[in-house]
């Protein structure tokens, strides 16, 4: 009985501290974004051949890798510097983060386009999607910096729109609707590429209007420029591994197991993304954890840590139950799972890592936001090497479910390591807070 009362008391303490008006807005935006993501996936599997579905997700993976390389990890420097800055320095940081991201995006497009056109014609025909991926990556560079700026300034509605593909997916759906109304036959792989790139451009253009900044980087004080780029370069190895490993695996899976295997993983990820719906909303409050950490408020950090885990885990369990009872038949029909061998098994295997993600997402984000990159570099390096080894070792079997099992295993290893490390940092090691 006392155990039940303690749970009730704990739940009430969580609800008391929540801003329901703000959360309802975030939930509404995120709901539209997730529904848009599901709609896009349904359109992809229904309008494209299974192979081309895989190529579309390969295009996104390559774009993400390019964006990480050319951003030099600068987005990771925004939250730590802004959190420790006075008002004037924070204003200069905003200008620097945006102007530098634009110049990096331009360098990205020019460099990759030049290299592509130096390739033999046969290779250009084979990898025709590379220039499109370069253009897409340019917008991802700017969008990522905008997301971190919105997050650190507690502009949570804008941060939700710019988080991953939320806003972009909404715009893509509107473009698809326009194509369906006027001429459905125009909807093909290339037009889907164009829709994705145009939606990213429109979203970035909107985001840039929300800040005042100067394209001339040298108008920013030298001490801030120096601090920003030194920290960015220091973070670059870890951010490359942290945000690039999954996309490197996607590219590798495409070339070792074929685009259909990549399509199966992407479909399973989209389904499990729905199950992490509320977890992504809670994720927006993780920046607050880094501010509490740097201010030394250990008790507040512990409370936030426990609340985030409790809410995230509970909501994911509810959504998984609803998916098993009601959602599976819906997914089977609308996502044409019968056309993708092993896709049903892939989804249920992926749910295992989704449960782990709900518990450990705080830990993984927290380590990044407070700059524990030595630990993350070591962990992600080991996972990357181990993952590449497993994929090459198993590639001779050419069974589509093998890369799914490998990816889930790697995710679970990372989740356990991050959770254990943060638990020790937050709950036991008082001297670190």
Secondary structure by P-SEA (a helix, b strand, c coil): caaaaaaaaaaaaaaaacaaaaaaaaaaaaaaaaaaaaaaaaaaaacccaaaaaaaaaaaaaaaaaaaaaacccccaaaaaaaaccaaaaaaaaaaaaaaaaaaaaaaaaaaaaaaaaccaaaaaaacaaaaaaaaaaaaaaaaaaaaaaaaacaaaaaaaacccaaaaaaaaaaaaaaaacccccccaaaaaaaaaaaaaaaaaaaaaabbbbcccccccaaaaaaaaaaaaaaaaaaaaaccaaaaaaaaaaaaccaaaaaaaaaaaaaaaaaaaaaaaaaaaaaaaaaaaaacaaaaaaaaaaaaaaaaaaaaaaaaaaaacccaaaaaaccccccccaaaaaaaaaaaaaaaaaacaaaaaaaaaacaaaaaaaaaaaaaaaaaaaaaaaccccccaaaaaaaaaaaaaaaaaaaaaaaaacccccccc
